[in-house]
Amino acid sequence: MLLMLNIHYSHANEIVKPDFLVTAPTVLITPYRDGFGNWCSRLEAPAGRIRISTSAIVRSTGIKDLVAPMARQHPIWELPEETLVYLLGSRYCETDLLADFAWRQFGTTPLGWHRVQAICDFVHSHIRFDYMQARPTRTAKEAFNERVGVCRDFAHLGIALCRCLNIPARYCTGYLGDVGMSPPFGEMDFAGWFEAFLGGQWYTFDPRNNIPRIGRILIARGRDAVDVAISTTFGPNSLSSFKVICEEVSRPD
């Protein structure tokens, strides 16, 4: 099994209680970094049931996602080489199937931040969130056609439309609790959003929620959900159950 459950290294200075991976029964876990810089774990699961868990405490800044309306869009020839891969189509983001629509729908919107926000506004209103309709094989084009999905589907469609318009966009997975939000709270799960490269840096966009949020904790980044799967298994298996808890706690002494 390949696991991607550890908090991203960019949060290292905020970690109060480290998120050590624990298995039952105990097995050898080999850590490594993938090609995107994400912390990963590799293990051989024995026959039978295995339980995998981790927990951490992170000191959040309490600051909402940054909003930068003046962030400009770079012409392709000006983009850093490491961003170019995030212009290409990928497993869940079929730019070739969405390019015509993207240019018709957004080709006259202002370049830069406002164009990405227009994409997020569209995706937010176009797709209906339904946790019971989650499907691991749903692509951006399928989410566009079916108009239903979960946060990863919102993110994939937003990413694909950005890439169609020559804006580098990458998929992010992590924790997003209900800090600063009013009840009722939804069922907890891992969260999916994306980052777009504008004005010389990466900015967070979240078409599922479509408002700046507090306490977003990154686990991994990649081209799409393929690169940041929480678990990748080799051989027949079945997921018995899983639980994600992300909540605000009192500051440790």
N, C-alpha and C positions, 0 to 999 in steps of 0.2 A: 504494500500500500504506500502511496505517496500522500502526505497530509499537508495542508496549508492552513494551520490553525493558530499560529503564533502572530502576535501583534507586530506590525511593520516597524522596521528599525527606526523610521522617522519619529516614532513616539518614544524612543529609548530614554530620553531625559525626563519623560513624564511618568514612567512606570514606577509605581510604589511597591506593588507586589508582583513579581515576575510570573509569567504564564507558562510554567513548566508543564509539559505534556505527560499525562499519567495514563497507563494502560492496565487493565485487569483481564487476563493474567499479564504479568510483567513480561515485556519483550525488549529486545535491544532496539533502540531508536537512534538512527544516524541522521544528524542534521546536515543540511547543505543549503546553498543559495542557488536559485535558478537564474536563468538568463536575464530576468527582469529585476533581479536584486531582492526577490522575496525570500523570506525565511521558510524553509520546507523541512519536512521530516520523512524519513524512509524507514519502513519496518516490514518484517515478515509476520503476518498474522497466522497464528496456529489454527488448526481445524476447530470448529466449534464457535462459540460466542466470544467476542472480545468487546470490551468497553473502553472507550477513549474519551478522556476529559481534560479540561484545562480551565483555569480561572485566573483572573488578574485584577488588580486595582490600578487605575490610571488617573493621574491628576489632570483633569481637563482644564483648559485655559478659560472656559466659560464664555469664549468669544464665538459668535455666529460665523458661519461660512462667509468668506470675504466676497464682497460685491464690488466690482471694478468696471463701471460703465464705460470708462475711457480706454480700457484695454483694447488694443488694435489687433486686427488680423494681419498676419504676415503673408506676403506673397511667397509662393512655394520656394523660389530660388533663395529666399532669405532664411528659411527654416533650418535649424540645427539638424545635422544628419541623424541624430538619435530619435528625432520626432517623426521621421519620414515613414517608418513602419506603421505608424498610427494613422496614416492616410490610406492604407490599403484595406481591401476587403478581407474578411476573416470568417471563420466557421459560422458565427452567429450574426455577422454584420455584412449582408450582401449588398455592397455598394453598387454593383452592376445592375441590380434589380430595382434600386431606389433612386438612382441618379436623375432620371428624367423628372420624377415627381419632385425631388429636392430642389432642382433648379426652377421648376415652375412655381413651386410654393414659396420659396425663400430667396430666389435670385434677385429680387428687387429690395430686399430688406437691407438696412445699414450693415456694413461690414463690422466684424469684431464682436464685442460682447453682445450687442443688441441682436445680432444674427443668431448666436448660440441661444440666447434667451428666447428668441422667437421660436426656435426649434423646441426648446423645453416646454414652452407654453402650448405648442401644438400637441406634443406627445402627451402632456399631462391631461389635456382635454380629449384627445383621440382615443386613449386606452382606458378601459375601466379596470380598476384594481379588483382582483378576486383571488384570494389566497387559494381557494379550492380549485381554481383553474390552472394552477401551476403545472408546467410540463417541461422537463429538462431538455427536450429537443426543439422547443419553439425558437425560431429565428426572428430577426428584426422584421423581415418581410412578412412572416406569418403573423407576428404581433400587429403589424400595420393592417393586415387584411382581417384578422379576427377581432381586433379592437378590444382585447381582454388580455390580462396577464398580471404578473407580479413585478417587483421592483427591477429584477434583472431584465425583464422584457422592455420596460420603460427605458432603462439605460442602453440596451442594445439598439433600440430604434433611434435614440438620441445620438449615439455614437455614429451609427451608419449614416444618418443625415448630415452630421458635421463633416464626416470624411468625404461624402459626395460633394460638399462645398469647399473642399480643400482646407479644412480646419482639422489639425491633428486631434484625435480624441482617444482616450484609453479607459478601459473598464476598471472599476475599483470595487472591492468587496471588503466588508468590515462590520463593525457594530454601530448601531445607531439607536440609542435609547430614546426615551420620551422626555428627556431633560428640557424644561422650559415649555413643554406642551400641556394643553388642557385635556383632562379625561373626557370621554372614555378612551383608553389606550388599546391599540390593536394587538393582535397576537404577535409575540416576539419571534424574530427569525434573524438570520444574517441579512445584512442590507447590501443593495447594489446601487451604485451611482457612477458617474463618470467625471473625468477631468478633460478640459480642453486647453490647448496651448495657445495663449493669446498674450501679446505684449511682453514676450520674453519669459513667460513662466506658465505653470499649470494652475488652472483654477477649477474649483469644484462646482459641478452642476448636478442637480438631482431632480430629473423630470417627474419622478414618482411623487415627491412631496412638493417640489417647486417653490420652496421658501427656504431661506437660510436657517440652518439648524445648529444647535449646540451639542457638543460631545460626540462628534463623529470620530470613530476610532478605526483607522485603516488596518487591514490585514495584508492585502496584496493588490498589485496592479498588473494588468496585462492587456492583450489585444481585445479579448472578450472573456466570457466565462470559462472557456476551455483552459486558459492560462492560470486561472485563480480558483480552480475547483477545490472545495474544502477537503475532499478525498477523491483519489483516483485509485481504482482497484484493478488487479489483474487476476482473473479467474472468477468462477461463479460465486456469487455472494448475494446477500439481501440485507437492506437496512432495516433493523428492527424498530428503532425509534431514535429521535434526537430532540434535544431541548437547548434553546438559546435564552440566556438571561442577561439582560443589559440594563442596569438600573443605577440610579444615583445613590451613593452611600455617604455617610458622614465622613468628614475628613479625618484620617487616622492621626493619632497623637504622635 
